[in-house]
Amino acid sequence: MRQRSPIMTACACLVFIATAPLLINGFAVNNNQILFLTNGFAINNQKVRITIPSSTKATIRRHNKISSSSLHVAREDPRKSISAAPSFEEYLKQRSEIDETFQVPPPDYDNEIPLTYLELVNLPRHPFNEAANRILIATEKAIRSMQKCELDNDELQQQQQTAKEEEIPISAEQESVYANSYVDLSKVSTMGFDYDYTLVTYTQELLGLIYDMALRRLVEEKEYPREMLESGLKFDPFFSIRGLAVDRENGWICHLSYTHKVASAWEGRHRVSRPSLMAEYSGKRSLSPSERKRRLKPLNDLFSMAECCLMADTVQFFLDRDIPFCPRSAVNDVLGSITNTHISGDFHKLVAQEPEKYFEEKPHLKQVLDGMKAAGKRLIFVSNSPFWYCDAGMNYVVGPDWRDQWDVVITSAGKPAFYTEDNRPFREVDIGTGKLKFRQVLQLEKGRVYTAGCLKELTQCINWSHPLSSSSDQNDIPYDDIYSPLTSPTVMYVGDSLFADLVDAKREFGWTTAAVTPEVGWEIELQRKTEFRIAGKAIEMLLNSLRLYQRQLGTGLRTKEDLEVMDKMERLISSWRDEQTRLLGNSFGSVFRARYQPSLFAHSLRRYCDLYMSNVGSLRHYSPQHRFYPESPKLLSHEIRGSNPGAFHTVYFLCAQYLIFAD
C-alpha cells in the first residue's frame, strides 16, 4: 500500500482549511492541533499548524501579506468592504510567496480515483472567455486533487487508527442531544414520554410485519389482485424515509422542502423526471396551501415507512402489468389498510408474544428514568398504544416493576386529540384484565393505569402544586390559567412523532419538546465516510466557482455560450447531489435535506422541537441540571456570509494552491 507523502498530507489539509469557513465557525484543540480563531483558519502566532500523523507532520507558514489582505484573517479594519478582496489573477501572482515545502503531487492522481468521480469533475469550457476558463480549470484541478487527498487520507487512517486525534468520535456525536433553543433542565419539573419509537424502539421485522398484514388486507378486504401476495412483494427498508407525503391525485411519493416545494418524487419505484414535476405542479414544483391540504397526506412517523413502501409497490404492480387504476382510490385503500392494521391490534398481539424479535434492547433507559426521578422530576407516561401492549414492551426493556417509576400512566391517549379536545374524561384500566372500570375518575393516582382523557382533565385530576408557586424570585409569577401547572415550559415532553406528539404540546401549551430522531445517528455515521465528504466539498467548490464565474462575466447580458457553461455546471452539481443520495442508501436521501434545501421535516423539527436526539438513552450523558445552548440560528445568506466574509472568496485561495500543485 503506497505511503502518503508529506505533500499529500499538506494537500488534504489545505482543502480542509479552504472549506472550513463554509462548514465551521469556531473550534479549538490543544497543543499543536487545529485552532480555529477567525473565519475557520488556524492561527498560532506566526504559523498555521495542522494536526496530521506524526510521521508526516507539516507546517504551513503564514505570510503577513497574504493573510492580512487576501485571506481576511487579520481584521485590523473591520470597515473594509468585502468587495475589496483581490481578484483571482492577484491570487495567482502571489503563488511565489507560498511556502516552498509544497511540491507538485505525483502525476498518477487519476489512477486511484473512482471512474464515476472522475466523470463528475470534467468541467465545461467557455469557447471564447479565457479568464472564465482559468477559473473552471483551476476548480477542476482543485476538485481532482481534493479527491485524491481524501482517498489517501482515508487509506492512511486505516493504517493508523489514532490519526486525527482532534476529531470527535462518531459515537459521541451519535449520542449527543442537539439544541434548537436554550433549555435549562433544572427548571423542568415534569417530563412526559411517548412509548412507540421513544421509550421502546423496534427492529426492522416490525415494519415488515405491518407491511405484510396491510397487503393481505388489500387483497382480502379490497379485492386487489391475489397475484400481489404471490409476486414476492416485501417491505424494503432502503426505499423510504419519514417526512414524506403522498399525493392523492397521482399516487406519487413526494419529498418536500421547507418551502413546500417538491424536491423529488417517485411514481411506484421510478423517480419522476423534473419536466414531469414541473408540469404536474404548475411549473414551480409546489402547490398552494389549499391544494396541499386537499392533495397531500403527510407520512411523518417511523411507522409510515411501511405505508410509503406499500404505496409505491402497489402503484408499481399496476404499472408493470398495465392494469388501469385510480390513484386516489389506491392511496386511500393503502392508507386504510395500514390504519386498520394498527386499530385491529393484530400486529400488537404478535409483537407482545415475541418481544425479543421485535423490540430492541434499551440498556440505558432505566438509568435515564431513575436519574430524572432522583432529581425530583415527575414522570408522565402518555401513549396511544393499549396498556397490555405497553406493559409487554416495558417489561422487556425495563422490567416488571416499570410502573413504579411513573407518577401517571396514560395509555390509549388518542394524541393529538389528547391535547386539542377538552371534554374527554379519563377511565381507569384494570391491570389484571385490561378492561375499563365504570367508576368516574376524579384523581390520578400513582401505580394505577388510565386511558383516554385530555390535558384539561389531567390538570384537574392531579394535586401537584405549580412549580413556580414556591419560588422566592418575585419575577417568577405563577401561570394563572385553567391548565396550570401543566401549561408552561417547565413541562418537557419527549416523543418521536412531530405532529402527533410534539407540535400541539409546543404550540398550544408552551411545553419544552424533545424529538427522538434515530436518523441523526445513522446519517452522522454515513456522512463521516470519505465518499460523502468528497461529494460535499465538490459541491461547495462548484458553487463557489459558479459565483466567481458570474462575477467575471460582469453585469451585462449573458451570451448563449455563457449560459451553456452555467447549465453544464449546474448539472454537475445535481449529479454530485445524486451521489450523496446514493451514499445515504435510500431513494430520497437525507431526512433533513430535500436536495439542496432543508426538508419540511427539518424545518418542523427546528420550529417545534427545542431538543432532538437519536434515542432517549442519550440523556444519560447529561446532568438533570444541564443547560443546552443552541447553535447559531442564522438562516439568511447575508447573516452567514457576514460572519464569514472570507467564505465567498475561499475558492480563490483554494484554486491558487492547487494550481501550484498541478502545474
C-alpha positions in Angstrom: 0.0 0.0 0.0 1.5 3.3 -1.1 2.6 5.6 1.8 1.3 9.1 1.6 3.9 11.8 1.2 4.0 15.0 3.3 2.9 16.8 0.2 -0.3 14.8 0.0 -0.9 15.5 3.7 -0.5 19.2 3.2 -2.8 19.0 0.2 -5.5 17.4 2.2 -5.1 19.9 5.0 -5.4 22.8 2.5 -8.7 21.5 1.3 -9.9 21.3 4.9 -8.8 24.9 5.6 -10.2 26.2 2.4 -13.6 24.8 3.1 -13.6 25.4 6.8 -15.3 28.8 6.7 -18.2 27.2 4.9 -18.5 24.4 7.5 -17.3 25.5 10.9 -17.3 28.7 12.9 -15.1 28.3 16.0 -13.3 25.1 17.0 -10.3 24.7 19.3 -8.0 21.8 20.1 -5.0 21.9 22.4 -1.2 21.6 21.8 -0.3 21.5 18.1 -3.8 20.7 16.9 -6.1 22.9 14.8 -7.1 26.1 16.4 -9.9 28.0 14.6 -10.0 31.6 15.6 -11.1 33.7 12.6 -13.2 32.6 9.6 -12.2 29.0 10.3 -8.4 29.5 9.7 -5.9 28.1 12.2 -3.5 30.6 13.6 -0.8 30.2 16.2 1.5 33.2 16.4 3.3 33.3 13.1 2.4 29.8 11.9 -0.7 27.9 10.9 -0.4 24.4 12.4 -2.4 21.4 11.2 -2.7 18.2 13.0 -1.5 15.2 11.0 0.1 11.9 11.8 3.4 12.3 13.5 5.2 10.5 10.7 4.2 13.1 8.1 3.9 16.4 10.0 3.9 19.6 8.0 3.7 23.3 8.9 2.3 26.0 6.7 3.9 29.3 7.3 1.7 32.3 7.4 2.9 35.2 5.2 1.6 38.5 6.5 0.8 40.0 3.1 -1.5 37.1 2.1 -3.0 36.5 5.5 -3.9 40.1 6.2 -5.2 41.2 2.9 -6.1 38.3 0.7 -7.4 35.8 3.2 -9.1 38.3 5.5 -7.6 36.6 8.6 -6.3 39.7 10.2 -9.2 42.1 10.9 -7.4 45.4 11.6 -10.0 47.3 9.7 -13.5 45.7 10.0 -14.9 48.5 7.9 -13.1 47.3 4.8 -15.6 46.2 2.2 -15.8 42.5 1.1 -15.7 43.8 -2.5 -12.1 44.9 -1.9 -11.0 41.2 -1.9 -8.2 40.6 -4.5 -9.1 39.1 -7.9 -8.4 35.6 -8.9 -5.5 36.9 -11.0 -4.0 38.6 -8.0 -4.1 35.4 -6.1 -2.1 33.7 -8.9 0.5 36.5 -8.7 1.1 35.6 -5.0 1.8 32.0 -5.8 5.6 32.5 -5.4 5.1 33.6 -1.8 3.7 30.2 -0.7 6.0 28.1 1.3 8.4 26.1 -0.9 7.8 23.0 1.1 4.7 22.4 -1.0 5.7 20.5 -4.1 3.9 19.0 -7.1 1.9 16.0 -6.2 2.5 12.7 -8.0 1.2 12.7 -11.6 -0.7 9.5 -11.2 -3.6 11.2 -9.3 -6.3 9.8 -11.6 -5.2 6.2 -11.3 -6.8 5.6 -7.9 -9.9 7.9 -8.1 -13.1 6.0 -8.9 -14.1 6.4 -12.5 -17.6 7.8 -11.6 -16.0 10.6 -9.6 -13.6 11.5 -12.5 -16.6 11.9 -14.8 -18.2 14.3 -12.3 -15.2 16.7 -12.4 -14.9 17.2 -16.1 -15.9 20.8 -16.1 -17.1 22.6 -19.2 -15.0 25.2 -21.1 -16.1 28.5 -22.5 -15.3 28.8 -26.2 -14.2 32.4 -26.0 -13.7 33.6 -22.5 -10.2 32.6 -21.3 -10.5 34.4 -18.0 -13.6 32.3 -17.2 -11.8 29.2 -18.3 -8.9 29.8 -15.9 -11.5 29.7 -13.0 -13.0 26.5 -14.4 -9.6 24.8 -15.0 -8.4 25.7 -11.5 -11.6 24.4 -9.9 -11.4 21.2 -11.9 -7.8 20.6 -10.8 -8.6 21.5 -7.2 -11.5 19.0 -7.1 -9.4 16.2 -8.5 -6.6 17.0 -6.0 -9.1 17.1 -3.2 -10.5 13.7 -4.2 -7.1 12.2 -4.3 -6.1 13.7 -1.0 -9.2 12.5 0.8 -8.7 9.0 -0.5 -5.1 9.0 0.5 -6.1 10.3 3.9 -8.7 7.6 4.3 -6.1 5.0 3.3 -3.6 6.2 5.9 -6.3 6.3 8.6 -6.9 2.6 8.0 -3.2 2.0 8.8 -3.0 4.5 11.7 -6.3 4.3 13.6 -5.1 7.0 16.0 -4.7 9.7 13.3 -6.8 12.8 13.5 -7.0 12.8 17.3 -8.8 16.1 17.3 -11.9 14.7 15.7 -14.9 14.0 18.0 -15.6 10.2 18.0 -18.7 9.2 15.9 -20.3 7.5 18.9 -20.1 10.8 20.9 -21.9 12.7 18.1 -24.5 10.0 17.6 -25.3 10.0 21.3 -25.4 13.8 21.7 -28.5 15.8 22.5 -28.8 18.7 20.0 -30.5 22.0 20.9 -32.6 24.3 18.7 -33.2 26.7 21.6 -32.0 27.3 25.1 -33.2 24.7 27.6 -32.3 24.6 31.3 -33.2 21.1 32.6 -33.1 22.3 36.2 -36.3 24.3 35.5 -38.1 21.3 34.1 -40.2 19.8 36.8 -42.3 17.4 34.8 -41.2 15.1 32.0 -43.6 13.2 29.7 -42.7 10.4 27.4 -44.2 8.7 24.4 -43.9 4.9 24.1 -43.6 3.8 20.5 -40.2 4.6 19.0 -39.4 6.6 22.1 -39.2 4.5 25.2 -39.1 1.4 23.1 -37.7 1.0 19.5 -38.3 -1.7 17.1 -36.3 -4.0 14.8 -37.0 -3.9 11.0 -39.1 -7.0 11.5 -42.0 -4.9 12.8 -42.3 -2.8 9.7 -42.1 -5.9 7.6 -44.9 -7.4 9.7 -47.1 -4.3 9.3 -46.4 -4.3 5.5 -47.4 -8.0 5.1 -50.6 -7.6 7.2 -51.7 -4.5 5.3 -51.0 -6.1 1.9 -53.2 -9.1 2.9 -56.0 -6.7 3.9 -55.8 -5.1 0.4 -56.3 -8.4 -1.2 -58.8 -10.0 1.1 -60.9 -6.9 2.0 -60.5 -4.6 -1.0 -60.3 -7.5 -3.6 -56.9 -6.4 -5.0 -55.3 -8.9 -7.3 -54.3 -12.1 -5.4 -51.2 -12.1 -7.5 -49.9 -9.4 -5.3 -49.5 -11.9 -2.5 -47.7 -14.3 -4.8 -45.4 -11.9 -6.6 -42.9 -11.5 -3.7 -43.8 -8.0 -2.5 -41.9 -7.3 0.7 -41.1 -4.3 2.8 -37.9 -2.6 1.6 -36.1 -0.8 4.5 -33.9 1.0 1.9 -36.7 2.7 -0.1 -38.3 5.3 2.0 -37.6 7.7 4.8 -40.0 9.5 7.1 -41.1 13.1 6.5 -42.5 12.3 3.0 -46.0 12.9 1.6 -48.2 11.0 -0.8 -50.1 12.9 -3.5 -53.6 11.5 -3.6 -54.2 12.7 -7.1 -51.4 10.8 -8.8 -50.1 8.4 -6.2 -46.6 10.0 -6.2 -44.4 9.8 -3.0 -43.0 13.3 -2.6 -40.1 14.8 -0.6 -40.9 18.4 0.3 -38.5 21.2 1.0 -39.1 23.7 3.8 -40.8 26.0 1.3 -43.2 23.1 0.4 -41.6 22.6 -3.0 -41.5 19.1 -4.3 -37.7 18.4 -4.4 -38.2 14.9 -5.7 -41.0 12.4 -6.2 -41.4 8.7 -7.1 -44.1 7.0 -9.0 -44.0 3.5 -7.9 -40.3 2.5 -7.9 -39.3 5.0 -10.6 -38.2 8.6 -10.0 -40.3 11.3 -11.6 -38.4 13.4 -14.0 -38.0 17.1 -13.5 -40.1 18.1 -16.6 -42.9 15.9 -15.2 -42.7 17.6 -11.8 -42.8 21.0 -13.4 -45.8 20.0 -15.5 -47.7 18.5 -12.6 -47.1 21.3 -10.1 -47.8 24.4 -12.1 -44.3 25.0 -13.4 -43.0 25.7 -9.9 -42.9 22.3 -8.2 -45.2 23.5 -5.4 -48.9 23.6 -4.5 -51.0 26.4 -2.9 -51.9 25.8 0.7 -55.5 24.8 -0.2 -54.2 22.3 -2.8 -51.6 20.9 -0.3 -54.4 20.2 2.2 -56.6 18.5 -0.4 -53.9 16.5 -2.2 -51.0 15.7 0.1 -51.1 13.2 3.0 -48.1 13.5 5.3 -46.1 10.4 6.2 -44.3 11.7 9.2 -43.6 9.0 11.7 -41.4 5.9 11.6 -44.4 3.6 11.2 -45.2 5.4 7.9 -42.2 3.9 6.2 -44.1 0.6 5.8 -47.0 2.7 4.5 -44.8 4.5 2.0 -43.3 1.3 0.7 -46.6 -0.5 0.2 -48.0 2.6 -1.6 -45.1 2.6 -4.1 -45.2 -1.2 -4.6 -48.9 -1.2 -5.3 -48.6 1.5 -7.9 -45.6 -0.2 -9.5 -47.5 -3.5 -9.6 -50.3 -1.9 -11.6 -47.9 -0.1 -13.9 -45.9 -3.2 -14.7 -49.0 -5.1 -15.7 -50.8 -2.2 -17.5 -53.7 -2.5 -15.1 -55.9 0.6 -15.1 -56.3 2.1 -11.6 -57.5 5.2 -9.9 -54.5 6.7 -8.0 -56.8 8.4 -5.4 -58.6 5.1 -4.7 -55.3 3.2 -4.4 -53.9 5.8 -2.0 -57.0 5.7 0.2 -57.1 1.9 0.2 -53.4 1.6 1.2 -53.9 4.2 3.9 -57.0 2.5 5.2 -55.3 -0.9 5.2 -52.4 0.4 7.3 -54.8 2.2 9.7 -57.0 -0.9 10.2 -53.8 -3.0 10.8 -53.0 -0.6 13.7 -56.5 -0.4 15.0 -57.2 -4.2 14.9 -54.4 -4.9 17.3 -53.3 -7.9 15.3 -49.7 -7.0 15.0 -49.6 -5.8 18.6 -50.5 -9.3 19.7 -47.7 -10.9 17.7 -45.2 -8.4 18.9 -46.2 -8.9 22.6 -45.8 -12.6 22.2 -42.2 -12.3 20.8 -40.7 -9.2 22.3 -37.1 -10.4 21.7 -37.9 -10.5 18.0 -39.5 -7.1 17.6 -38.2 -4.9 20.4 -34.6 -3.6 20.5 -32.9 -3.7 23.9 -32.7 -0.4 25.8 -29.8 -0.9 28.3 -29.7 2.8 29.4 -33.4 3.6 29.6 -33.8 2.7 33.3 -30.7 4.7 34.2 -32.2 7.8 32.5 -35.6 7.4 34.2 -34.0 6.7 37.6 -31.8 9.8 37.2 -34.7 12.0 36.5 -36.7 10.7 39.5 -33.7 11.1 41.8 -33.5 14.8 40.6 -37.1 15.3 41.8 -38.8 15.4 38.4 -42.3 14.0 37.9 -42.6 11.4 35.1 -45.8 11.0 33.0 -46.2 8.1 30.6 -48.6 9.1 27.7 -49.0 6.6 24.8 -51.6 5.9 22.1 -51.0 2.2 22.4 -53.2 -0.1 24.7 -52.0 -0.9 28.2 -51.3 -4.6 27.6 -49.1 -3.8 24.7 -47.2 -1.1 26.6 -46.8 -3.4 29.5 -45.2 -6.1 27.3 -42.7 -3.7 25.9 -41.8 -2.0 29.1 -41.4 -5.4 30.9 -38.9 -6.3 28.2 -36.8 -3.1 28.2 -37.0 -2.1 31.9 -38.5 -4.9 34.0 -41.8 -6.0 35.6 -41.7 -3.1 38.1 -41.6 -0.4 35.4 -44.7 1.3 36.6 -43.1 2.2 39.9 -41.0 4.9 38.2 -44.0 6.8 36.8 -46.3 9.3 38.6 -49.0 9.0 36.0 -49.5 6.2 33.3 -51.9 7.0 30.5 -52.5 4.6 27.6 -54.7 4.7 24.5 -54.5 8.5 24.9 -55.6 9.3 21.4 -53.0 12.0 20.7 -53.2 14.6 19.2 -56.9 14.8 20.5 -55.4 14.5 24.0 -54.1 18.0 23.5 -56.8 19.6 21.4 -60.0 18.4 23.0 -61.2 19.5 26.4 -64.1 17.1 27.2 -62.6 13.6 27.3 -62.8 12.1 30.7 -60.3 9.5 32.0 -61.2 5.9 32.5 -59.2 3.5 34.8 -57.8 0.3 33.3 -58.0 -2.9 35.3 -54.3 -4.0 35.3 -55.3 -7.7 35.7 -57.9 -8.0 32.9 -57.1 -5.0 30.7 -60.8 -4.0 30.9 -62.1 -0.5 31.7 -63.7 0.2 35.1 -67.0 2.1 35.2 -66.1 4.4 38.1 -65.6 8.1 37.5 -62.0 9.2 37.7 -61.6 12.3 39.9 -58.0 11.9 40.8 -55.0 10.2 39.1 -53.0 8.0 41.5 -49.5 6.6 41.2 -49.5 2.9 40.4 -52.8 2.9 38.5 -53.3 3.0 34.8 -55.7 5.3 32.9 -56.9 5.6 29.4 -58.3 8.4 27.1 -58.6 11.8 28.9 -57.2 15.2 27.8 -54.9 17.8 29.2 -57.6 19.8 30.8 -58.9 16.7 32.7 -55.3 15.9 33.6 -54.7 19.2 35.3 -58.0 18.8 37.3 -57.2 15.2 38.4 -53.8 15.9 39.9 -52.9 17.7 43.1 -49.5 18.9 42.1 -48.6 22.5 43.1 -47.3 24.8 40.4 -43.5 24.5 40.1 -43.2 28.3 40.4 -45.5 28.7 43.3 -42.8 28.4 46.0 -40.2 30.5 44.1 -38.5 33.2 46.1 -38.0 35.2 43.0 -40.7 37.8 42.7 -40.3 37.9 38.9 -41.3 34.3 38.7 -45.1 34.7 38.8 -47.1 31.5 38.6 -49.2 31.0 35.4 -52.8 31.8 36.0 -55.0 29.7 33.7 -57.1 26.6 33.9 -54.2 24.4 32.6 -51.7 25.3 35.3 -49.4 23.7 36.4 -49.1 21.8 33.1 -49.2 24.7 30.7 -45.6 26.0 31.0 -42.1 25.5 29.7 -41.4 23.6 32.9 -43.0 20.6 31.4 -40.9 18.7 28.8 -42.4 16.0 26.5 -40.3 13.5 24.6 -41.7 11.8 21.6 -40.9 10.6 18.0 -43.9 11.9 16.0 -43.7 15.6 15.4 -47.3 16.2 14.7 -48.9 13.5 17.0 -46.7 14.1 20.0 -44.9 17.5 19.9 -46.5 20.2 17.7 -49.6 20.8 19.8 -47.7 20.4 23.0 -45.4 23.2 21.9 -47.9 25.4 20.0 -50.9 25.2 22.3 -49.3 24.8 25.7 -45.8 26.1 25.5 -44.2 22.8 26.6 -40.5 22.2 26.1 -40.3 19.5 23.5 -37.7 16.9 22.6 -37.8 14.7 19.5 -36.3 11.3 19.2 -34.8 11.1 15.7 -32.7 8.0 15.2 -31.8 9.3 11.7 -29.4 11.6 13.4 -27.2 8.7 14.4 -27.5 6.9 11.1 -26.7 10.0 9.0 -23.7 11.1 11.1 -22.1 7.8 10.5 -22.7 7.9 6.8 -21.6 11.5 6.4 -18.3 10.7 8.0 -17.4 8.4 5.1 -14.8 9.6 2.7 -17.1 9.5 -0.4 -19.7 11.7 1.3 -17.1 14.2 2.3 -15.7 14.3 -1.2 -19.2 14.9 -2.6 -19.9 17.7 -0.1 -16.7 19.5 -0.8 -17.0 19.1 -4.6 -20.5 20.7 -4.4 -19.2 23.7 -2.4 -16.3 24.2 -4.8 -18.5 24.1 -7.8 -21.0 26.5 -6.3 -18.2 28.9 -5.4 -16.8 28.5 -8.9 -20.2 29.5 -10.4 -20.2 32.6 -8.2 -16.8 33.6 -9.4 -17.6 32.7 -13.0 -20.6 35.1 -12.9 -18.6 37.8 -11.2 -16.0 37.5 -14.0 -18.8 37.8 -16.6 -19.9 41.1 -15.2 -23.3 42.7 -15.1 -24.2 42.6 -18.7 -26.4 40.3 -20.7 -25.2 36.7 -20.9 -24.3 35.1 -24.2 -25.6 31.7 -25.3 -22.1 30.3 -24.5 -22.1 31.9 -21.1 -25.4 30.2 -20.2 -24.4 26.8 -21.6 -21.4 26.7 -19.3 -23.6 27.5 -16.3 -26.2 24.9 -17.3 -23.5 22.2 -17.5 -22.0 23.2 -14.1 -25.5 23.1 -12.5 -26.0 19.6 -14.0 -22.7 18.5 -12.5 -23.8 19.8 -9.1 -27.0 17.9 -9.4 -25.1 14.7 -10.2 -23.0 15.2 -7.1 -26.2 15.6 -5.1 -27.5 12.3 -6.6 -24.2 10.7 -5.4 -24.9 11.9 -1.9 -28.4 10.4 -2.1 -26.9 7.1 -3.3 -24.4 7.1 -0.4 -27.2 7.6 2.1 -28.7 4.3 1.0 -32.3 5.2 0.1 -34.3 6.7 -2.8 -34.9 10.1 -1.2 -31.6 10.9 0.5 -31.3 12.7 3.8 -34.3 13.1 6.1 -33.1 16.6 6.9 -32.4 17.8 3.3 -34.6 17.9 0.3 -31.9 18.1 -2.3 -30.1 21.4 -1.6 -32.6 22.8 0.8 -33.7 21.9 4.3 -36.6 19.5 4.2 -40.0 20.2 5.5 -39.3 17.7 8.3 -36.1 19.5 9.3 -38.0 22.8 9.2 -40.7 21.4 11.5 -38.1 19.9 13.8 -36.4 23.2 14.1 -39.6 25.1 14.6 -41.4 22.9 17.1 -38.7 21.0 19.0 -36.3 22.5 21.5 -34.1 19.4 21.6 -33.6 16.3 19.5 -31.6 13.2 19.9 -31.1 9.8 18.3 -32.5 7.9 21.4 -33.7 8.6 24.9 -30.6 6.9 26.2 -28.6 9.9 25.1 -29.9 11.8 28.1 -27.7 9.7 30.4 -24.7 11.8 29.3 -26.2 15.0 30.8 -26.9 16.2 34.3 -30.6 16.7 35.3 -29.5 20.4 35.7 -27.7 20.6 32.3 -28.2 23.8 30.2 -28.4 23.3 26.5 -27.2 26.1 24.2 -28.3 26.2 20.6 -26.0 26.5 17.6 -26.1 29.8 15.7 -29.6 30.2 14.4 -28.6 32.0 11.2 -30.9 31.3 8.4 -30.3 34.0 5.8 -27.4 34.2 3.4 -26.3 37.7 4.5 -26.0 36.5 8.1 -23.9 33.5 7.2 -21.7 35.5 4.8 -21.5 38.4 7.2 -20.0 36.2 9.9 -17.6 34.6 7.4 -16.6 37.3 4.9 -13.8 35.2 3.5 -16.1 32.3 2.6 -17.2 33.8 -0.6 -13.6 34.2 -1.8 -12.3 31.0 -0.4 -12.1 29.4 -3.8 -9.5 31.9 -4.9 -7.1 30.7 -2.3 -8.1 27.1 -2.9 -7.5 27.2 -6.7 -4.3 29.1 -6.3 -2.8 26.4 -4.1 -3.9 23.6 -6.4 -2.5 25.3 -9.5 0.8 25.2 -7.7 0.4 21.5 -7.1 -0.8 20.8 -10.6 1.4 23.0 -12.8 
